[in-house]
């Protein structure tokens, strides 16, 4: 049971927008930065968002992140078939002195 | 260009030990926290262990404390993960990842392709 809660799955049609949520607590999201990762089938994870809302160079601006209180969200606009992947949120948990991942969300592009 | 290459995975019997290695190029591990993250078949990502950039501090997930040991060789620019008393639930792809940022802000900016560990008799 992960300390960070994500919906197991989300789906939307190409061109539509989707939001993936990540809920935690004051010991993790509430007092630390959140990152988001994309895991495409057969490939290594890739960071999409760091520091709550920053994109590394090369990540399209269709991906954006935000944080409010003990929750974070990843927004993907203009969905493309290539966005079909698993998405994970991640942060530091101060109480456990450990990095933690959400359970992951499978995005299906209909 | 940063490249992380893991090695050492394989099929191992329960109770045996295994040593994974991660060779880093394009970055100096003395300037980064270095991590191991695993993904069991059909499961999500699980952070496993970290050695701090100064090599003074190590961190472990509760699920592996006492059995896993992370270490580094700054001369070879490698990071190792010693896994003892292997259990079937340790079966996973093990990724090496480099960290960026301070403790509460750290994220994993580069990843290796992973090495598969299968624990089976």
Interface residues (C-beta under 8 A of the other chain):
Chain A: X2 X31 X32 X33 X35 X37 X39 X44 X45 X46 X47 X50 X51 X56 X86 X88 X90 X92 X94 X96 X97 X98 X99 X100 X101 X102 X103 X104
Chain B: X35 X37 X44 X45 X46 X47 X50 X59 X60 X61 X62 X95 X97 X100 X101 X103 X104 X105 X106 X107 X108 X109 X111 X112 X113 X114
